[in-house]
Amino acid sequence: MDYIEAIRTARNLKRMSQSDAADAIGVTQKTVSRWETGQTIPNALNLVKMSEVYGKSIDQLCGVTSLF
């Protein structure tokens, strides 16, 4: 699983919209969309925040280990 699929799946497992995730992470919905389409990649600080919001490790969000 690559990071694009991993962060999209992590968000969906939390049943959050992109807008909900953006609010929780502190970015715009467009930023979340760009991450999930591979147009940009999240920086380290946003990965840490995503890890807290989604309840997944950074390794999992980067697609290194399974989300399940």
N, C-alpha and C positions, 0 to 999 in steps of 0.2 A: 504494500500500500504506500503510495507517495504522500507527501505532506498535504497536497491539495485535497485528496480524498479523506485523509485523516482528520483535517480540521473541519471539513464539511460534515463528516460522520459524527464527530464529537459534538458538534452543535446540534445536529439532528437528534442524537441520543438524549440530549437535554431538553428536547422539544422547544427549542428557541428559534425564533425567526432571526434573520440577519440583523434586523433592526434591534431586537432584544439583545442579541449578542454584542452589537456595537455599543449600545448603552452601557452594558455591564463591563465591557473592556475599556471603554473611554475613547472610542474612535467613531467614525461615521459608518453608516450602512454601506456606503460606496467602498470604503476601505475593506470591510469584511467581504464584500462581493469580489473585489480585486484579488484578495487572498485566495478565495475559493475558485477563481477561474485561472489562477496562475499568472495574472498580470503583474502582481507584486508579491513580495514575501514579507511576512511579519518580522519586525525587529525583535531583538532579545527581550526587551521590556514587555512588548505585546505578547510574546510567547509565554512569559511568566504569568501575565494577567489571564491569558486564555487558559492556562493550566489550572489556575485557581477557579475560574468561572466554570469550566467544563469538568473539573474534577479528574483530569488526566495528566499524566507526566509529560514533560517536554519531549521525551523520547517517543511517546505515543503520538503526540501532535505532529512530530516530524516524520512519522511513518516508520520509525525504526523498530518499534515493538507493537504488538497487537493492541487494539483498543478494547478487546473483550477479555 
